[in-house]
């Protein structure tokens, strides 16, 4: 199974990009032991539409087009489920065991995601009620994916 992180916005060169890449690389290496083929991060440019609803729709369409047939779609949203790391790992295991080709984690832009995309998601995941900058959400997601893979491999990174 592939992991795909699809996000609106680009991380500029600097400490945020470096940290995100460090966790992406760790997920890729640790994930191989549990049948994860790869992890890709796909950045989509923010829409330039003047209208908020139009921007949200254009960005959501671009993100939806990245979801392969049969993939699990996970939308990150502040109204989503606040899962612990073990639950995230259990979901990865279940999706892998169900031979899903990919799990796509979708991070919207500043205006959020279209309701249609949120409604068709298999899971809506939140990192609390606070609003987080997309750069930090991406890093937190990649860290949680790394933590989940270490849980599944029995690596001591996760000490709960």
N, C-alpha and C positions, 0 to 999 in steps of 0.2 A: 504494500500500500504506500502511496505517495502522500506526503503532507504538503499542502500549499497554503501559504499565508498571502492573501490578496488584500492589498491596502491602498486606500486613496492617499496620495501624497508621497513625497520622496524624503527619505532621510538624507540630509546633507552630510558631507564628510565631517567627521568629528567624533566625539566620544559616544554619542548615541548610536551612530552607525557601527562603530567598532564593537560596542557591547552587543548590539543586535546580531552582528556577524559572528561574534564569539559563541553566542548561544545557538545560532543556526548551525554552526559547525559542530558543536557538541551534540545537538539533536541528531544530525546526520550520522555521526560516528556511533553514538550509543544506540540509535534506532536500528542500525543494521542487524544487531544481535537479536532483535525481536521482529524482524520481517518488514521493517520500514525501508523502502527503497531509497527515498531521498526526501529532502525538504527544500522547496522552492519558495522564494519570496518574490512576489510580483507587485510592482508599484505602478499605480494608475495615476495619471495626471488629474489634478482637480479640474472639474468642469469650469469653463469660463462664462457660463450662462449667467445673466443678470438676475434672473428669478430663482429664488431658493428652491421652489418645488421642481423647477426644470433642472437645476444643478443636481439635486438629490436623485432625480430620475435618471439623468444621463450617467451619473457615477454608478448607480445601482445596476443599470443595464451593462455597463462595461465590466463590473465585477461578476455579474451573473454569467456573462459569456465565458468566464474563465473556469466555470465548474464543469468538469468532464461528466459524461453520462454515467450514472450509477454512483457518483461520489456522494459522500456525506457533506452537507452544508452546515457550517457552524457560523452563526452571526454573533459578533461581539457587540453588546449593547448594555447600557447601564441598567436596563430593566431585566436583564437576563439572569439565569440561575447562577448563584454563587457556589460553584463546586469546589470541593477541596482537591488537592493534588492527586490523591489516590483515586478519586472519582474520575478525574480527567484521564488518568492512566487506564482505569477500567473501561472507559468509553473507547479509548484507542484500541485496547485489546479486543473489545467486542466488534468494532468496525473491521479490524484486521481479520478476526476469525470469521466474520461474515463475508470475507473476500471482497470487500468494497475496494474499488480501484484507487480511491483517494479520499482524503478528508480535507476540505477546503475551509479555512478560517478566514472570515471576511471582516475587515476593519473599514468602516465608513469614514467619510471626511467630516469636516466641521459641521455640516448640515445634517448628518446622519444618513440613514438609508431609507429607501422607499419602503412603504408598508408591505408591498407585494413581495419584496425580497425577504424581509423579516418573517413574513407569514409562511413562506415556503421552506424556511430553514428547518433542518432536522433538530437543531439545538440552538438555543439562544444563550450565550454565555456572558456573564457579567463579572467585573472585578470591583464590585461594590457600587453603591449609589452615587459616588462622586463622579464628576466628569473628568476624564483624563486626556491629556494631549495624545494625539495618535502616535507620536514617537514613543511615548512611555508605554502605551497599550501594546505596541508591537514588541517592545523589549519584555514586558511582563508576560505576554503570551509565549514568546520564544523560551523564556526561562521556565514557565510552567510545562511546556512541551518537553523540555530537557528533564525537568524534575519527574514528569510522568514516565519518560523512558527509563530513567534510572530506577524508579520504583519497580517497573516491570522487569528490569534485568537484575534486581537485587543489589544494585550499586549503593554504597553508603552515603551518597550525596543527600538523599532524603532521610532525615532523622526525625521521625514524628513520635 
